[in-house]
């Protein structure tokens, strides 16, 4: 007839404790004590500007770690 029906995926199957790490790049830039200064400067840029670039790097690094730790392993049927 046809192929046997596949079981429905578990809706809670993507809940991993690694996902909690994604809070870090959201909360860290909201802490004013980190960037409420002009000094130190980096290549003549005040702290606020280069720290914004550091927050982007933090978000990329955190997202990469979470992705690598939560992606599905295997897949021998492909």
Beta strands, then each sheet from edge to edge (+ up, - down):
end
